[in-house]
Amino acid sequence: MPRYKLIIEYDGAPFCGWQYQDTLPSVQGALEAAVTAMTGETLRVSGAGRTDAGVHALGQVAHVDIARPFRPDQVRDALNAHLRPQPIGVLSAEIVPETFDARFSAIRRHYVYRIANRRANLALDVGRAWRLARPLDVAAMHAAAQVLTGRHDFTTFRHTECQAKSPEKTLDVLDVARDGDAVTVTTSARSFLHSQVRSMVGSLVWVGHGRWSAADMKRALEARDRAACGPVAPPDGLYLVRVDY
């Protein structure tokens, strides 16, 4: 039975997140419905990461096993046809070994968070970036971000309903940069806790507004207490960019 690796982009706004739910639209549910329409089979599409409601993807990865063999381009094109007009695009499909698992074979996940640091309302990026009118001190944000890199107990930046067995994660990259009005937070790790990226971004914004310093960020991390976290950034600006294998 061929296993197909899919690379997918989507606008997360209309969905309850990646993971299937009985009564709400999900990205996984839409893909599985498209697979059923294409093959007549009821199959599970397994993803590399369970993005939250409203979170977008430029390079989500999934795999699916299909009994009937298809050329990869046929899988890509048929899925896209059945997904329309939903904002989900299957960018590519390829046949991979049965040992490949979109979630467990991943060695690194890369996310970007987009902030529009400007007074003007958003026109083209509504739902796709977090608009903050007050100026942000990006240099201070970047310096504070380095406090969080490395291996730590990230309980402070973990959703209270997170199901991960351990709060310890190794954060490889957390960078903050500005290009005009666009402020971008880039982060990479093997895996992340539930709401970890949005929690870190919200706390970094407090640094950017002068409410926190790098020392405050360190104290929040070391508190290992969800109550010590800053605000959680909205999902609008978060993108799963790439998954490495």
Backbone as CSV, one residue per row, in Angstrom:
resi,resn,N_x,N_y,N_z,CA_x,CA_y,CA_z,C_x,C_y,C_z
1,MET,0.848,-1.191,0.000,0.000,0.000,0.000,0.887,1.246,0.000
2,PRO,0.850,2.068,-1.040,1.729,3.244,-1.095,1.419,4.255,0.009
3,ARG,2.468,4.830,0.553,2.327,5.939,1.515,2.731,7.223,0.805
4,TYR,1.866,8.212,0.882,2.104,9.494,0.213,2.403,10.572,1.244
5,LYS,3.481,11.295,1.003,3.821,12.470,1.792,3.256,13.695,1.081
6,LEU,2.488,14.493,1.811,1.866,15.688,1.263,2.462,16.919,1.925
7,ILE,2.717,17.951,1.146,3.072,19.265,1.684,1.898,20.188,1.397
8,ILE,1.434,20.868,2.444,0.146,21.549,2.391,0.288,22.972,2.924
9,GLU,-0.423,23.900,2.285,-0.560,25.236,2.846,-2.047,25.487,3.101
10,TYR,-2.317,26.325,4.098,-3.715,26.659,4.371,-3.831,27.954,5.164
11,ASP,-4.981,28.576,4.979,-5.412,29.715,5.789,-6.196,29.119,6.944
12,GLY,-5.712,29.301,8.156,-6.346,28.654,9.298,-7.606,29.316,9.802
13,ALA,-7.944,30.495,9.286,-9.058,31.262,9.836,-10.388,30.503,9.877
14,PRO,-10.770,29.759,8.823,-12.083,29.110,8.860,-12.131,27.817,9.674
15,PHE,-11.002,27.392,10.225,-10.918,26.058,10.809,-10.709,26.093,12.321
16,CYS,-11.134,25.021,12.986,-10.920,24.887,14.429,-9.493,24.474,14.743
17,GLY,-8.682,24.329,13.714,-7.302,23.887,13.846,-7.059,22.720,12.908
18,TRP,-5.886,22.109,13.037,-5.573,20.962,12.202,-6.446,19.768,12.562
19,GLN,-6.551,19.466,13.854,-7.090,18.182,14.297,-8.595,18.061,14.065
20,TYR,-8.994,16.870,13.624,-10.399,16.578,13.331,-11.262,16.728,14.573
21,GLN,-12.427,17.379,14.402,-13.460,17.425,15.430,-14.805,17.122,14.777
22,ASP,-15.653,16.430,15.505,-16.916,15.961,14.933,-17.801,17.087,14.427
23,THR,-17.868,18.181,15.169,-18.866,19.212,14.874,-18.279,20.506,14.314
24,LEU,-16.976,20.563,14.133,-16.335,21.792,13.680,-15.452,21.514,12.467
25,PRO,-15.321,22.482,11.556,-14.457,22.270,10.388,-12.987,22.286,10.778
26,SER,-12.241,21.305,10.298,-10.812,21.216,10.584,-10.063,20.971,9.286
27,VAL,-8.784,21.266,9.291,-7.957,21.021,8.109,-7.842,19.515,7.869
28,GLN,-7.594,18.759,8.926,-7.491,17.308,8.796,-8.792,16.721,8.243
29,GLY,-9.913,17.194,8.762,-11.205,16.703,8.294,-11.445,16.996,6.827
30,ALA,-11.060,18.203,6.392,-11.235,18.575,4.986,-10.371,17.699,4.084
31,LEU,-9.134,17.435,4.504,-8.249,16.588,3.709,-8.753,15.154,3.653
32,GLU,-9.230,14.645,4.770,-9.737,13.278,4.778,-10.987,13.143,3.908
33,ALA,-11.829,14.170,3.911,-13.007,14.151,3.031,-12.582,14.153,1.563
34,ALA,-11.526,14.906,1.252,-11.026,14.954,-0.124,-10.439,13.601,-0.535
35,VAL,-9.728,12.945,0.386,-9.177,11.616,0.100,-10.310,10.620,-0.153
36,THR,-11.354,10.694,0.660,-12.504,9.799,0.468,-13.174,10.041,-0.877
37,ALA,-13.325,11.313,-1.246,-13.934,11.641,-2.537,-13.084,11.127,-3.697
38,MET,-11.762,11.124,-3.506,-10.856,10.687,-4.560,-10.798,9.169,-4.676
39,THR,-10.805,8.469,-3.541,-10.520,7.035,-3.531,-11.722,6.156,-3.188
40,GLY,-12.725,6.728,-2.538,-13.828,5.924,-2.020,-13.496,5.242,-0.708
41,GLU,-12.301,5.476,-0.187,-11.864,4.889,1.080,-11.958,5.917,2.201
42,THR,-12.209,5.444,3.409,-12.158,6.302,4.594,-10.790,6.112,5.232
43,LEU,-9.945,7.133,5.122,-8.544,7.012,5.514,-8.140,8.142,6.448
44,ARG,-7.145,7.863,7.271,-6.601,8.859,8.185,-5.460,9.599,7.519
45,VAL,-5.503,10.931,7.571,-4.406,11.777,7.121,-3.692,12.274,8.370
46,SER,-2.438,11.892,8.543,-1.680,12.226,9.754,-0.748,13.396,9.489
47,GLY,-0.811,14.415,10.358,-0.031,15.626,10.155,1.185,15.722,11.043
48,ALA,2.102,16.613,10.665,3.328,16.815,11.425,3.097,17.618,12.685
49,GLY,2.065,18.467,12.682,1.807,19.320,13.836,0.346,19.685,13.918
50,ARG,-0.176,19.765,15.149,-1.580,20.083,15.361,-1.727,21.592,15.561
51,THR,-1.737,22.331,14.479,-1.873,23.776,14.587,-3.232,24.130,15.187
52,ASP,-3.249,25.215,15.991,-4.464,25.648,16.674,-5.417,26.362,15.725
53,ALA,-6.609,26.632,16.223,-7.604,27.381,15.464,-7.024,28.711,15.014
54,GLY,-7.177,29.026,13.733,-6.732,30.302,13.203,-5.278,30.365,12.798
55,VAL,-4.481,29.337,13.115,-3.061,29.316,12.764,-2.922,28.805,11.321
56,HIS,-2.004,29.422,10.586,-1.834,29.134,9.164,-0.644,28.195,8.936
57,ALA,-0.534,27.710,7.704,0.613,26.873,7.338,1.053,27.181,5.923
58,LEU,2.351,27.278,5.748,2.965,27.391,4.424,3.575,26.065,4.001
59,GLY,3.856,25.204,4.988,4.512,23.938,4.672,4.190,22.843,5.673
60,GLN,2.905,22.706,6.002,2.497,21.567,6.832,2.789,20.278,6.066
61,VAL,3.142,19.230,6.777,3.433,17.943,6.157,2.477,16.902,6.728
62,ALA,1.978,16.020,5.855,1.090,14.945,6.275,1.410,13.693,5.476
63,HIS,0.934,12.572,5.968,1.047,11.354,5.178,-0.285,10.607,5.188
64,VAL,-0.510,9.838,4.135,-1.722,9.033,4.005,-1.390,7.779,3.210
65,ASP,-1.948,6.650,3.624,-1.777,5.378,2.917,-3.016,5.120,2.065
66,ILE,-2.815,4.887,0.775,-3.924,4.666,-0.158,-3.734,3.303,-0.815
67,ALA,-4.761,2.474,-0.745,-4.649,1.103,-1.256,-4.393,1.077,-2.756
68,ARG,-5.132,1.887,-3.488,-4.968,1.912,-4.944,-3.790,2.812,-5.306
69,PRO,-2.870,2.339,-6.129,-1.717,3.183,-6.471,-2.092,4.306,-7.449
70,PHE,-1.634,5.488,-7.144,-1.791,6.658,-8.021,-0.417,7.280,-8.232
71,ARG,-0.251,7.964,-9.345,0.942,8.792,-9.502,0.850,9.950,-8.506
72,PRO,1.970,10.396,-7.965,1.926,11.506,-7.010,1.232,12.760,-7.559
73,ASP,1.458,13.087,-8.837,0.809,14.276,-9.384,-0.703,14.094,-9.469
74,GLN,-1.170,12.860,-9.659,-2.603,12.601,-9.652,-3.193,12.825,-8.259
75,VAL,-2.471,12.383,-7.240,-2.924,12.603,-5.862,-3.008,14.091,-5.570
76,ARG,-1.958,14.813,-5.895,-1.950,16.273,-5.670,-3.123,16.939,-6.360
77,ASP,-3.295,16.674,-7.646,-4.314,17.380,-8.421,-5.724,16.981,-8.016
78,ALA,-5.936,15.705,-7.715,-7.269,15.259,-7.318,-7.655,15.835,-5.958
79,LEU,-6.725,15.844,-5.035,-7.025,16.419,-3.720,-7.345,17.902,-3.837
80,ASN,-6.554,18.628,-4.618,-6.837,20.056,-4.802,-8.214,20.282,-5.414
81,ALA,-8.600,19.439,-6.361,-9.914,19.586,-6.993,-11.031,19.388,-5.976
82,HIS,-10.875,18.399,-5.101,-11.923,18.113,-4.115,-11.888,19.077,-2.932
83,LEU,-10.785,19.748,-2.725,-10.690,20.707,-1.613,-11.305,22.065,-1.952
84,ARG,-11.376,22.417,-3.231,-11.920,23.714,-3.602,-13.382,23.839,-3.161
85,PRO,-13.822,25.023,-2.672,-13.111,26.306,-2.602,-12.473,26.582,-1.241
86,GLN,-12.264,25.553,-0.445,-11.663,25.767,0.876,-10.224,26.268,0.719
87,PRO,-9.753,27.108,1.656,-8.412,27.687,1.526,-7.308,26.729,1.944
88,ILE,-7.251,25.592,1.261,-6.229,24.573,1.497,-5.639,24.190,0.146
89,GLY,-4.322,24.181,0.062,-3.657,23.776,-1.168,-2.656,22.670,-0.902
90,VAL,-2.747,21.586,-1.662,-1.734,20.529,-1.588,-0.642,20.898,-2.584
91,LEU,0.498,21.310,-2.064,1.579,21.806,-2.913,2.302,20.677,-3.636
92,SER,2.434,19.536,-2.964,3.137,18.419,-3.591,2.720,17.120,-2.931
93,ALA,2.941,16.039,-3.660,2.734,14.690,-3.139,3.870,13.818,-3.644
94,GLU,4.353,12.934,-2.807,5.394,11.996,-3.229,5.227,10.690,-2.483
95,ILE,5.660,9.606,-3.101,5.625,8.299,-2.456,6.864,8.163,-1.568
96,VAL,6.638,7.749,-0.329,7.729,7.628,0.646,7.682,6.226,1.253
97,PRO,8.769,5.795,1.908,8.768,4.486,2.551,7.701,4.390,3.645
98,GLU,7.255,3.187,3.939,6.243,2.976,4.966,6.731,3.386,6.343
99,THR,8.038,3.485,6.500,8.599,3.888,7.798,8.475,5.390,8.038
100,PHE,8.167,6.156,6.979,8.039,7.607,7.136,6.765,7.933,7.909
101,ASP,6.889,8.803,8.902,5.736,9.275,9.666,5.824,10.794,9.758
102,ALA,4.793,11.473,9.295,4.833,12.935,9.227,5.129,13.563,10.576
103,ARG,4.615,12.974,11.640,4.830,13.529,12.979,6.119,13.035,13.614
104,PHE,6.277,11.707,13.671,7.361,11.148,14.480,8.708,11.112,13.753
105,SER,8.706,11.245,12.424,9.977,11.287,11.702,10.564,12.698,11.647
106,ALA,9.801,13.689,12.056,10.261,15.081,11.967,11.407,15.330,12.942
107,ILE,12.414,16.068,12.475,13.542,16.416,13.347,13.549,17.899,13.716
108,ARG,12.794,18.703,12.982,12.727,20.126,13.339,11.498,20.763,12.678
109,ARG,10.848,21.635,13.439,9.707,22.401,12.931,10.047,23.877,12.994
110,HIS,9.641,24.610,11.975,9.965,26.029,11.865,8.674,26.847,11.795
111,TYR,8.579,27.836,12.659,7.419,28.728,12.682,7.862,30.176,12.511
112,VAL,6.964,30.969,11.942,7.152,32.417,11.858,5.909,33.085,12.428
113,TYR,6.131,34.143,13.202,5.008,34.964,13.673,5.165,36.369,13.102
114,ARG,4.114,36.860,12.447,4.138,38.154,11.770,3.391,39.203,12.592
115,ILE,4.083,40.312,12.853,3.486,41.462,13.537,3.546,42.657,12.594
116,ALA,2.424,43.346,12.435,2.383,44.599,11.672,2.440,45.738,12.686
117,ASN,3.612,46.350,12.813,3.829,47.386,13.820,3.581,48.755,13.186
118,ARG,2.290,49.118,13.101,1.933,50.351,12.401,0.621,50.902,12.932
119,ARG,0.405,52.185,12.716,-0.830,52.830,13.148,-2.004,52.481,12.236
120,ALA,-1.733,52.333,10.960,-2.807,52.106,9.993,-3.461,50.750,10.196
121,ASN,-4.757,50.693,9.909,-5.469,49.418,9.944,-4.902,48.469,8.893
122,LEU,-5.094,47.181,9.120,-4.722,46.191,8.119,-5.796,46.134,7.036
123,ALA,-5.362,46.040,5.807,-6.288,45.887,4.688,-6.112,44.512,4.053
124,LEU,-4.890,44.206,3.609,-4.630,42.941,2.930,-4.288,41.816,3.902
125,ASP,-3.859,42.166,5.112,-3.392,41.141,6.052,-4.333,40.934,7.230
126,VAL,-5.596,41.286,7.086,-6.566,41.015,8.148,-6.617,39.507,8.389
127,GLY,-6.429,39.108,9.640,-6.428,37.687,9.966,-5.132,36.975,9.652
128,ARG,-4.140,37.721,9.141,-2.869,37.094,8.755,-1.660,37.740,9.424
129,ALA,-1.900,38.695,10.297,-0.830,39.321,11.072,-1.467,39.980,12.290
130,TRP,-0.652,40.242,13.309,-1.119,40.919,14.527,-0.704,42.384,14.423
131,ARG,-1.689,43.274,14.323,-1.370,44.693,14.226,-1.182,45.269,15.622
132,LEU,-0.040,45.912,15.831,0.268,46.602,17.080,0.664,48.031,16.739
133,ALA,-0.107,48.985,17.208,0.119,50.379,16.845,1.306,50.996,17.589
134,ARG,1.515,50.603,18.851,2.619,51.167,19.635,3.951,50.649,19.105
135,PRO,4.959,51.513,18.999,6.273,51.069,18.502,6.866,49.967,19.382
136,LEU,7.523,49.042,18.748,8.174,47.940,19.443,9.695,48.114,19.398
137,ASP,10.349,47.874,20.523,11.807,47.875,20.598,12.269,46.471,20.211
138,VAL,12.575,46.299,18.932,12.895,44.967,18.415,14.230,44.470,18.963
139,ALA,15.177,45.361,19.175,16.471,44.938,19.727,16.294,44.354,21.125
140,ALA,15.466,44.987,21.937,15.198,44.469,23.284,14.465,43.136,23.212
141,MET,13.520,43.004,22.263,12.791,41.750,22.099,13.741,40.622,21.719
142,HIS,14.646,40.902,20.787,15.581,39.863,20.351,16.493,39.441,21.494
143,ALA,16.970,40.418,22.263,17.849,40.084,23.389,17.111,39.226,24.413
144,ALA,15.864,39.568,24.711,15.081,38.791,25.672,14.765,37.399,25.128
145,ALA,14.609,37.296,23.816,14.302,35.997,23.208,15.420,34.996,23.450
146,GLN,16.659,35.485,23.534,17.789,34.566,23.705,17.766,33.890,25.072
147,VAL,17.065,34.479,26.029,16.898,33.858,27.344,16.173,32.521,27.216
148,LEU,15.305,32.421,26.202,14.456,31.241,26.057,15.092,30.136,25.213
149,THR,16.184,30.431,24.509,16.800,29.394,23.675,17.526,28.375,24.547
150,GLY,17.678,27.175,24.000,18.286,26.092,24.756,17.214,25.201,25.370
151,ARG,17.634,24.295,26.224,16.703,23.350,26.851,16.212,23.898,28.181
152,HIS,14.881,23.981,28.314,14.271,24.527,29.530,12.957,23.816,29.822
153,ASP,12.490,24.020,31.038,11.123,23.678,31.413,10.258,24.876,31.012
154,PHE,9.389,24.678,30.012,8.587,25.768,29.468,7.161,25.784,30.025
155,THR,6.993,25.347,31.276,5.662,25.332,31.878,4.993,26.695,31.799
156,THR,5.744,27.772,31.997,5.193,29.123,31.960,4.546,29.417,30.610
157,PHE,5.107,28.865,29.549,4.652,29.178,28.192,3.852,28.016,27.582
158,ARG,3.255,27.226,28.458,2.529,26.025,28.038,1.051,26.169,28.377
159,HIS,0.181,25.866,27.427,-1.263,25.899,27.665,-1.613,24.950,28.805
160,THR,-2.563,25.353,29.641,-2.925,24.523,30.789,-3.488,23.166,30.374
161,GLU,-3.999,23.052,29.134,-4.550,21.786,28.661,-3.569,21.020,27.759
162,CYS,-2.315,21.453,27.741,-1.302,20.774,26.932,-1.175,19.321,27.377
163,GLN,-1.131,18.416,26.404,-1.092,16.988,26.700,0.306,16.380,26.598
164,ALA,1.313,17.212,26.358,2.680,16.687,26.282,3.090,16.083,27.618
165,LYS,3.840,14.988,27.560,4.232,14.298,28.780,5.188,15.117,29.631
166,SER,6.022,15.927,28.979,7.015,16.722,29.705,6.979,18.172,29.225
167,PRO,7.159,19.142,30.136,7.230,20.542,29.741,8.607,20.951,29.231
168,GLU,9.557,20.027,29.225,10.913,20.356,28.796,11.035,20.254,27.272
169,LYS,11.555,21.318,26.675,11.788,21.372,25.239,13.114,22.080,24.987
170,THR,13.712,21.781,23.829,14.927,22.467,23.414,14.587,23.416,22.284
171,LEU,14.711,24.704,22.552,14.413,25.740,21.561,15.710,26.083,20.842
172,ASP,15.786,25.758,19.559,17.018,25.960,18.795,17.195,27.409,18.361
173,VAL,16.108,28.042,17.944,16.166,29.407,17.406,14.967,30.191,17.911
174,LEU,15.192,31.440,18.333,14.119,32.396,18.593,14.685,33.782,18.278
175,ASP,14.391,34.268,17.093,14.933,35.536,16.604,13.801,36.522,16.349
176,VAL,14.092,37.801,16.567,13.130,38.871,16.291,13.817,39.892,15.385
177,ALA,13.183,40.256,14.286,13.779,41.186,13.323,12.703,42.110,12.767
178,ARG,13.154,43.277,12.316,12.248,44.266,11.727,12.651,44.554,10.291
179,ASP,11.619,44.721,9.430,11.799,45.189,8.068,10.691,46.204,7.818
180,GLY,11.005,47.478,8.038,9.989,48.519,7.957,8.972,48.346,9.071
181,ASP,7.695,48.259,8.712,6.638,48.058,9.705,6.461,46.592,10.085
182,ALA,7.121,45.702,9.377,6.956,44.266,9.623,7.960,43.778,10.663
183,VAL,7.456,43.221,11.751,8.291,42.594,12.772,8.024,41.094,12.708
184,THR,9.093,40.322,12.574,8.969,38.877,12.399,9.674,38.147,13.529
185,VAL,8.968,37.220,14.153,9.554,36.331,15.157,9.713,34.958,14.498
186,THR,10.943,34.472,14.451,11.258,33.196,13.810,11.724,32.219,14.871
187,THR,11.173,31.014,14.863,11.571,30.039,15.877,11.620,28.638,15.289
188,SER,12.536,27.830,15.830,12.718,26.457,15.372,13.004,25.551,16.562
189,ALA,12.441,24.347,16.506,12.690,23.328,17.524,12.237,21.985,16.978
190,ARG,12.662,20.933,17.630,12.168,19.607,17.217,10.664,19.525,17.404
191,SER,10.182,20.059,18.520,8.746,20.091,18.778,8.450,21.211,19.764
192,PHE,7.176,21.593,19.820,6.731,22.679,20.685,5.563,22.212,21.546
193,LEU,5.387,22.866,22.676,4.237,22.620,23.528,3.015,23.358,22.985
194,HIS,1.848,22.978,23.454,0.601,23.616,23.046,0.634,25.106,23.409
195,SER,0.480,25.960,22.409,0.465,27.431,22.561,1.810,28.022,22.967
196,GLN,2.891,27.243,22.880,4.193,27.757,23.313,4.638,28.962,22.494
197,VAL,4.534,28.874,21.176,5.030,29.976,20.347,4.224,31.250,20.601
198,ARG,2.924,31.149,20.613,2.091,32.334,20.839,2.303,32.913,22.230
199,SER,2.560,32.058,23.202,2.833,32.536,24.559,4.164,33.281,24.613
200,MET,5.171,32.752,23.945,6.468,33.431,23.917,6.361,34.768,23.185
201,VAL,5.634,34.796,22.066,5.496,36.038,21.301,4.789,37.107,22.133
202,GLY,3.715,36.740,22.810,3.010,37.714,23.634,3.897,38.298,24.721
203,SER,4.716,37.460,25.343,5.642,37.939,26.368,6.723,38.825,25.759
204,LEU,7.189,38.490,24.562,8.183,39.330,23.886,7.602,40.705,23.535
205,VAL,6.326,40.755,23.225,5.688,42.049,22.951,5.709,42.922,24.208
206,TRP,5.514,42.329,25.380,5.643,43.110,26.611,7.053,43.699,26.726
207,VAL,8.060,42.942,26.322,9.427,43.475,26.308,9.523,44.621,25.307
208,GLY,8.964,44.420,24.126,9.015,45.453,23.099,8.343,46.740,23.491
209,HIS,7.345,46.661,24.368,6.637,47.855,24.853,7.257,48.425,26.134
210,GLY,8.334,47.793,26.611,9.016,48.297,27.796,8.416,47.849,29.113
211,ARG,7.430,46.990,29.070,6.796,46.513,30.298,7.663,45.474,30.991
212,TRP,8.370,44.662,30.202,9.289,43.654,30.719,10.684,43.916,30.182
213,SER,11.677,43.404,30.914,13.065,43.369,30.454,13.457,41.920,30.198
214,ALA,14.683,41.730,29.725,15.181,40.362,29.561,15.221,39.635,30.898
215,ALA,15.512,40.381,31.973,15.531,39.776,33.308,14.141,39.309,33.723
216,ASP,13.123,40.086,33.361,11.746,39.666,33.653,11.388,38.400,32.882
217,MET,11.852,38.323,31.647,11.601,37.124,30.849,12.249,35.911,31.515
218,LYS,13.447,36.083,32.010,14.154,35.001,32.687,13.405,34.570,33.948
219,ARG,12.914,35.543,34.698,12.163,35.212,35.914,10.874,34.457,35.576
220,ALA,10.206,34.882,34.504,8.973,34.202,34.097,9.264,32.757,33.711
221,LEU,10.339,32.541,32.946,10.720,31.196,32.549,11.010,30.327,33.765
222,GLU,11.797,30.874,34.684,12.225,30.108,35.849,11.095,29.886,36.846
223,ALA,10.017,30.669,36.752,8.877,30.489,37.652,8.172,29.158,37.405
224,ARG,8.248,28.663,36.166,7.566,27.413,35.800,6.105,27.460,36.241
225,ASP,5.478,28.585,35.942,4.110,28.846,36.390,3.367,29.562,35.277
226,ARG,2.282,28.976,34.788,1.524,29.584,33.691,1.068,30.999,34.031
227,ALA,0.819,31.278,35.292,0.366,32.601,35.709,1.437,33.664,35.498
228,ALA,2.694,33.242,35.341,3.795,34.187,35.144,3.951,34.608,33.693
229,CYS,3.196,33.997,32.786,3.306,34.289,31.352,2.672,35.630,31.021
230,GLY,3.196,36.288,29.990,2.562,37.485,29.458,1.325,37.105,28.663
231,PRO,0.780,38.040,27.878,-0.414,37.726,27.083,-0.090,36.711,25.986
232,VAL,-1.085,35.949,25.589,-0.923,34.997,24.489,-1.260,35.718,23.186
233,ALA,-0.326,35.733,22.255,-0.548,36.398,20.965,-1.689,35.718,20.219
234,PRO,-2.468,36.467,19.453,-3.563,35.866,18.688,-3.021,34.929,17.610
235,PRO,-3.842,34.004,17.124,-3.358,33.042,16.132,-3.091,33.653,14.763
236,ASP,-3.654,34.851,14.499,-3.610,35.451,13.164,-2.227,35.470,12.526
237,GLY,-1.188,35.757,13.317,0.143,35.959,12.749,1.029,34.740,12.707
238,LEU,0.533,33.584,13.173,1.401,32.403,13.307,1.295,31.495,12.090
239,TYR,2.466,31.076,11.577,2.561,30.224,10.393,3.523,29.076,10.658
240,LEU,3.086,27.863,10.371,4.004,26.722,10.302,4.649,26.772,8.922
241,VAL,5.945,27.070,8.902,6.629,27.362,7.636,7.200,26.108,6.990
242,ARG,7.817,25.252,7.789,8.531,24.103,7.218,8.749,23.043,8.279
243,VAL,8.821,21.807,7.843,9.161,20.696,8.732,10.333,19.958,8.095
244,ASP,11.369,19.713,8.886,12.558,19.013,8.401,12.513,17.554,8.803
245,TYR,13.083,16.701,7.930,13.124,15.262,8.169,14.544,14.739,7.928
